[in-house]
Structure formats: structure tokens, C-alpha cells
């Protein structure tokens, strides 16, 4: 009898181990699907750089190889043969999560909020919807392939700087990103391609803006969040006037703005930019424009007429179609909102707790 029980016990043990293995695989698959959904949604309320505060620092070349790591860096959850990278940075807890669908793509999260998506093999791939809308502006600002001078206020994982470098070789770019630990993390784990002309300044976005010569930039991109909110000093007429000062006569300003119902902040930002720039256009999903949910809107401004029809065509054909408001429709949308001044400026609204599901 003992000889008969032994094989049966072994079989039961093997069956139990098999069940445990299957349960573990199921849990891992569910986690990967959730992360895939987060990456593909691309509409987290405030992906992008930080670039805030009042600190200053020396400029550093971001195109080099790996540098000293950020404080508290470590490895965590595995995705296939890759692991997430976790580090304490100035803005909170940073995590680089591998994209299960792209072998060298990563999503940057800060305290759980999606900030950037980078594909090292394909820098022209823009995983977030708002970044694709800014990408349309980059494409339409000048003839294809023509180099630009670009100032990025907020760095994140340098996604848009990589896009400019790939689509417009020989472009000269500056990034204002105050979070030095985040910059070190990105440089070490997601290095820029060799030969790109990108300079990172570890200083406050508005302070960095003040150091740029008049008429230097063809494009200024503002994607600045600190603690999930855009700081007040980057929301005023005085700030936008500095943006216009550094632009060429034909230059453009683009800003990633996050808001939800009743859209008071978004309307105030439109009025603020319209106080400085004669030409403005707003790109957003209908659900955001109608105040149905919290989300991103991209504001484009210039001194000269914008290619509104082409912007609208490209936005409408995105995976998550958006529309462009301009002229009378945009004035009506603003609904009498007043420009924001330094003396009355406030941080952008805090996103709701369900802004980043999953």
C-alpha cells in the first residue's frame, strides 16, 4: 500500500504546483494587460516634465552615455526579460515600466501618474495622444526635415526632443528640467542617440526661459507639472509674454494643459495666451471640450496665421480623434474668461483620484 500511495502523493503535489504556476501566469498576464492599457490610453492628465521650483544648476549634455544613477534606484516588477526601474527623484517616486508590445519602449511614471512614453528603437513613435498633437505642430511648423531651434519647458523622458531630433536632424534643442535626479535616471536608462544636439538645464522653467536670447526659438513646448499640477508662475500673462519674447517672428508656442469640468482653468489659460498672441488654436477630444471628464488639451499660439485646417485634419485622424477650436468658436468657448496675471495666478487644478485608472 505504501508503494501505491507514494506515486499518488507525488501526482497530487505536481498537480498543485501546476495550478500555482498557472495562477501566477494569469496574474502576470493581467498585470501586463493593465499596463498595456495605461500605455495605449496616452491621455493621463499630465504626462510630461517637471521643470518647476526655483533651483538653478549648470547645463549638462544629455546626449552622452549613462551617468551616475538617481537616488534609491532599484529593479522591481519583471516584464518578460525586462524589469521595471524604480528610483526616488525630486518629483517623487519614478518608475520606468517596459512596454510589453515594444522591445525597447518604456513608460515613465511619477508617483503612479504617466509622464512619458519612449521607444528607443523608434523615436518617431509618440505613445500619448497629447504628444501626438504636439507632434502635429512640430511637423507643420516648417517644411519637412528643416532643422528647428526648440525650447522644452519640462523634460520628462525627453520624448518630444527625441521626436524633433529624429524628424528634423541637426535641430538645436534646450530642455529646462529642474529635477536633476530624474535627468540622471533618464540619461542612464534611456540615453539619447549619439550626435543629437540637446542641452538640458537643471533649473526652473521660467528662470530658464528668462535666460534665452530674444528671438532664439522657432518653437517653445510647455509640458510642466509638479505634484500633478502646473505651477502658478507658468500660467500668467507675464510668463506668456516671456515666451513670445524668445520666439522668432514666425515661431509657435505649444502647451499641454490639463483640466476638467467646469473647465475654468482651461478657459483662463486660453484668455491668457490670447492676450499675448493674436493666433491661437486648441486641440482636444470632444469629451474634454464638453466638460465631461478631466483630460488634456493642447494650446497652439503664434503671431502669424496657423494652418488650422491641416491641424484639424491630423487631429481628427488620430487613434483618439480630437477637434480643433479656433477663431470665433474658440472665443465662444472661452466664455468671457479673463487673462491670468502673476498677482492672481494659481496652480492648475488637482486631477481627480480616478484620473489614472489601473
N, C-alpha and C positions, 0 to 999 in steps of 0.2 A: 504493500500500500504506500509506503514511504516513497518508493521509486515512482509511483504513479502521480503522487501529489507534487513532487518536485517540478516536473515539466509544466503542470498546470499553474503552479505559482509563478514560474518564470514567464509563462504566456500572459498571465494577468498583469505582471509587472511591465512587460513590454507593451501591452495594450494601454496601460495607464500612461507610460512615457510618451506613447504616440499621441494620445489625447492631449497631454500637456503641450507637446510640440505644436500640434495643430492649433490649439488655443492661442499660443504665443504668436504663431504666424498670422493668425486672424487679427490679433490686437495690433501687430506691427503694420499689417496692410491697412487697417482702419486709420491708424495714425498717419500713414503716408498719404492716404486719400484726403484726410482733413488738411494736411499741409499743402497738398496739391491744389485744393480748392482755395485756400488762402492766397497762394501764389498767383493763381489764374484770375482771381477776382480783381486784383490790381486796383482796388478802389478803397483801400484802407484810408482812413480820414486824413492822415498826414504823413504819408511816406516822404522821405527826403532828409536833407541835412539839418544840423542843429544851428551852428554858426551864431550863437547868441551869447549874451553876457557882456562883460566889459573887459575881459582879459586881453592881453596882447602877446605876441610871440613872433619869433623870426620865421621868415618864409622857408619852406622846405620843398625840395624837388620830390614830387610824388611818383615820378616815373621810374624810380630805381627799384632795386630788389628788396627783399624782406628786411625789415628793420626790427629793432627791439620790440618785444610784444607789449600789449596793453596789460594793465594791472589785473591780476587774477584770472588770466586766460586759462581755459581748460577745454577738454573734449567731453562731449556728452552723447546724446542720442545718435544712434547709427542709422544711416540711410544707405542700404546696400553695402558698398565697400567704403563709404564715406561717413564721417561723423560730423555732427554739429560742433561748432566752435563757440564757446561762451567766454565772455570777458566783461569785467567791470570797467565802464568808461565814464566820462564826465556826465553824460546824459542819463546814466542808469545802467541796466544790465543789457549788454549787447549779445545777440546770438546770430550766428551765421548758419542757416539751415540749408542743406543741399536740396536741390530740386530733383525729385525722382525721375523726371522726364528729360532732363538735360544733364549730360555727364559732367559738365564743368560750370553749372549755374548754381547760384546761391541767392537766398533771400535774407536780407538784414532786418532783424527785429530789434527794437529798443523797448525794454520793459513790455514785451509782447506785442507792440504795435509795429506793423510792417512799415519799413522805411525805404528800402531799395531792393531791386532785383537785378542781378548782374549775371550775364553769361560770358565767361571768359573766352569761349570759342566763337561767340557771335555778338560782339558789342553793339551791333545794329538792332539786336532784339530788345525791345522795350516791353517788359512784362506787366507794368502797371498802366492802367488806362490813362491816368493824368500825364504820365511821362510820354505816352504816345502822342497826346495832344500837344505837348510842348515840342515833341519831335516834329510834328507837322509845321510848327512855326520855324524851327531850325531849317527844315527843308525849303520853306518858301521865302525865307528872308533874302536869299541871294541865289544866283544861278547854281545848279548842282556842282559840287566839288570845289567851289570857290572858298578859300580859307576865310575864317572869321576870327575876330577877337571877342572872346566871350568871358564875362564875369559871372561866376556862380556864387550866389549868396546862400550858403548851406551846402555841405558836401555829401553827406550820406556815404554811399559806397561808390561815388563818382560815376554813377550810371550815365548821366547826360553828358558829362565830359568825355566819357568813352565813346558815346554815340557821335559827338561832334568830331572827335579825332578820327573815327572810322569813316564817316561820311564826307568829311571835309579835311583831308590831310593838310598838314602844315598850318593848321589853325593854332593860334596862341590863346591859352586859357589861364584864368586865375580862379582859384576856389578859396572862399573865405569860410573856414570851418574851425570854430573855437575849440572843439573837443579834440585835443591832441591825442588822447588815448584811443579814440575812435579812428583817427587818421592812421596811427601806428598799426592798429588791428587790420584796417583795410589794406594798407600797403603790404603787410606781411602775408595776409591770406588771399587777397585779391589784387595782386600787383598789376599796375598799368602796363600796357605793351611798351616795349623799348622804343625810344625815339619820339614819343608823344610830347608835345610842348604844353605841359600842365604844371602850374605852380600853385602850391597850397599855402595859404597864410593862416596861421593859428591865431585868429583874432576875431573879435566881434564883427558881425556882418556890416553894421552901419559904420563902424570905425574903418573897416577895410574899404568900404565904398568911398569914404572921405579921402582916402589915400590915393585913389585912382585919378589920373590926369583928366582934364576936360576933353570930351570928345574921343576918348580912347576906345570905347567898346562898341561893337556892332550889335551886341545882344547882352542883356542882363537877365539872368534867370534867378528868381527868388523862390526858394523852397526851404523855408526856415521854420523850424519848430523846436521848442524847448518845453519838456514836460507836457507834450501833446498839444501845445498851443504856440501860436506865433506871438513873439514878444511885442509889446505895445509900441516900442520905439521904431518898429519896422512896419508900422501901419498908418503913418501920418503923411500929410501934405509935404511937410519939410523933408521927410525921408524920400518921397517920390520925386521931389524937386532935385535931390542929390542924384537920383538915378538918371533923370533926364540930363543933368549936367555932364555925366560921364559918357553918354551915348553920342555917337555920330549923328549928324542931321537925319540920316535915313535909318538909324538904329531902332531896335524894338526892345520892349520890356515885357517879360512874361512872369506871372506869379501864380503859384499854386495856393489856392485859398480853400480852407475847409470850414463849412458852416452847415447848420441845419435849421429847421423851422424855428422861428419865423423869418429867417434869413436877414436879420437886422445887420449883422456884421458884414455879410457879403455885399449888401446894398451900400453900406457905408464905405466899403473899400472901392467899389465902383465909382462912387461920387468923389472919393479922394483922388483916384487916378485920373478921372475926367477933369479934375480941377487943374491938372498939370499937363496932360496930353490931350490934344484935340481928337485923336483917333483911338477908339477903344473897341474891343470885341470880347465877348465872354463865351467860353466853350464849356458846356456841362450837359449831363444827362437830363432828360425831361423830368425825372423824378426828383432830382435835386432842385432844378429850377422852379418846380411847383411846390417846393417846401414839404415834400412827402417824407424825406429822410435826410440824415446827415451824410455829407459826402464832399467830393472835391469839385472845384470849378477852376478853370484856367483863364486868367485875365491876360489879354494881349493888348499892348498900347504902343503908340508911335506918334511921331509928329506928322508923318505923311500917310496917305491912304493905305489901308491894309487890304490884302487880297481876300476879302471876306467870303466871296463865293467859293473859292478853292479851299479855304479853311473849312467851310461848311460841308463841302463835298467829302473831304477826307475824314472829318469827324463823324459824318453820318455812316461811313463805311467801316468804321472801327468795329471790333467784335461786340463792344458795348456802345451802340450808336449814341452820339451826342448831337446837339444842335448848337448853332452859333447865334447869339443875340448881338445886334449892332444897331447903331443909329437910333431912330425913334423907338423901336422895340426895346432897346437897352435903357433908354431914358424912362420909358414907361415902367420897366422892371425896377429901376432904381427907386421909383415912387417917392420922390421928394427927399431922399436921404441927404444929409449934409456931409461935407468933407470933414475928415478927422484931422485935428491938429495935435501937435506934441502935447499941449497942455491938457487935452481931454482924451488922449489915446488910452486904450485898454487892450489887454491881451485878447487874442481870439478866443471864442467860446471853447470850453472843455468838451471833448466828444463824449457822447453817452456811453454807458458801460457796455452796451452791446454793439459798439461801432466796429469791433474786431471779433466777429464770431469765430468759434472753433478754437 
